[in-house]
Amino acid sequence: MIDLKLAPRKGALAVLCLGAHSDDIEIGCGGTLLKLAKEHPDARFDWVIFGAAGTRKKEAEASAAALLKGAALRTIAVKSFRDGYFPYDGAAIKDSFEDLKKKARPDLIFTHQRSDLHQDHGLIAELTWNTFRDHLILEYEVPKYDGGLTTPNVYVPLDAALAKAKVRHILGHFPSQAGNGWFDRETFLALLRLRGVESNAPSGYAEGFHGRKITGI
C-alpha cells in the first residue's frame, strides 16, 4: 500500500462533511473524522445534514458536537428535507448546495457513495459532484437493507481503540435507531474489519472510500 498524506492548499485543513440523514456521516467516516481531528487540531469542520427533524435532529446535533469536540472550529447545520423524498425536493436541495458553496472552502469533502441505492444518499452524492467540481471528494459507504456496497479504492486505517470508539459513539448517540436489525455493534465492526483486511491495516480495522478524482505526485 502507498500512503498519501493530506496537504491543505492554504492554512489549516478545511473539511466538509455531508450526510442525508442524522447518522450517515458517523457511520460512513466517523473514525476518519476522529483521526483527522486528532492529527489536525487546527482544522475546520463544516457538518451538514439534509434530512433530520424532531428527535433525529437533536441526535444529529449532539452527535456532531461530541465527535468534533476537539476541533478548533466547527459549524453544524441540520436541515429538514423529508426522509425518502429527496429526489422530489431536488430543486430546493440544489439551492442549499449553491448556498453552501458560497460559504465553504473545503480542502476535503466527505459525501455519500454516488452509486448508493438509497435515493436520498444518491442525490446528495450527485449534487456534491455537481456543486464542488475542483475538490478532493471521498465517498463513504453506509451498510443497509438495499445492499449496493462495492470495493473501495481509498482506505484509512484505524487503530483498534479508535474503531471501537467510533462504534460506541454511533450506538450511544442514536438510540432512536436501536430497533433496526442492522443497527448494532456487529454490523459496524464487521465492515471496519473487512476494509481492514482489504487494506492490510496493522490493527485489522479501516474505513473505505471511493475516490474518483485524486491528483498527486
Number of C-alpha atoms within 10 A of each C-alpha: 7 4 8 9 7 11 10 14 10 8 9 15 21 22 24 20 22 23 24 30 25 26 24 23 26 24 19 24 26 25 27 21 21 22 16 18 22 14 10 17 14 16 20 22 25 20 21 23 24 22 22 22 18 8 12 19 20 15 20 27 19 14 20 23 16 12 18 22 13 16 19 14 14 18 13 16 14 21 17 14 20 16 14 15 12 21 14 11 12 16 11 12 19 17 11 14 17 15 11 15 14 8 9 13 17 21 20 17 21 23 29 31 27 20 17 24 15 18 15 24 25 20 21 26 23 15 18 23 15 12 14 17 9 9 16 17 25 23 24 26 28 21 17 14 9 9 11 14 14 13 11 18 13 19 22 19 23 24 18 16 10 18 24 18 14 24 21 14 17 23 17 12 19 19 13 11 15 12 9 8 9 14 17 16 13 11 15 22 17 12 18 23 21 16 24 23 15 16 21 15 19 13 15 19 29 31 27 28 25 20 16 12 10 9 5 5 3
